Amino acid sequence: MGVQVEQGIVDVAAHLPNAPATMLGVLAQWDSLLPELKKLEESGSVDHPLDAVELLAPVERPSKIWAIGLNYADHAKEAGMDLPKDQLWFTKAVGTLNDPFAPVQVPKASSKIDYEAELVIVIGKKCRHVPASEASSVIAGYCVGNDVSVRDWQLRTSQWSLGKSFDTHGPIGPCLVTSDSIDPHHLQIRTSVNGELRQNSNTDQFVFNCFQMVEQLSDAMTLEPGDLIFTGTPPGIGNAMKPQQFLREGDVVRVEIEGIGAIENKFVNE
């Protein structure tokens, strides 16, 4: 595990030998370890150049992944739907989790594969019944995600989870940016497919903000360190294009969020 700086990666184990070896372990000790990790970031030390490492998903095997639907005002307009009065939630299976630059499968079961650029919340503290006014205190940070969706499986029923839960269909990364370093509600978010810009919006279009999402979910269940919350996608999805444009083998999808970075995944046949 490492701290990413402009020049490369600072190896946490080399400098903090008593620190946990996994992100879930670090998140379990987030309050005590964060100051030490900040010191490493500011130290000027670099143990590995970026081009010498393979970046993996910032969180491994979270206990759960939740995602909200129709959470951008401009996306609801694109879909011809009213703004939701209540938060619309579905789950993604933990097996969807994928690395930021790893291949994503075009499954045998469908050819209607779509992209959804999303800001992803990473929970940092075990919590329950967190009011929105205090939600920032339980968020460790944010990363970039792609809520890859199998549209025919998603839309054949009112329950979206199965169409959102195919293997490899949840790449996140390229790093976890700590919650104190960005404003999650004013970030530019973009998607390109094979270099063509498809999605271009801002998180200021959220219908429900990050803190309202944490409040709602924590009223229903205990949130654990490492839990992931996909916060919705802006307009420009392939399913809404005329004609529709679904992903095929060889397509490369890049999702970028201001202040965090970009993930880029090539789609390959299962």
Buried (B, 14 or more C-beta within 10 A) or exposed (E): BBBBBEEBBBBBEEBBEEBBEBBBBBBBEBEEBBEBBBEBBEEEBBBBEBEEBEBBBBBEEBBBBBBBBBBBBBBBEBBEEEEBEEBBBBBBBBBBBBBBBBBBBBBEEBEBBBBBBBBBBBBBBEBEEBEBEEBBBBBBBBBBBBBBBBBBBBEEEEEBBBBBBBBBBBBBBBBBBBBEEBEBBEBEBBBBBEEEEBBBBBBEBBBBBBBBBBBBBBEEEEBBBBBBBBBBBBBBBBBBEEEEBBBEEEBBBBBBBBEBBBBBBEBBEE
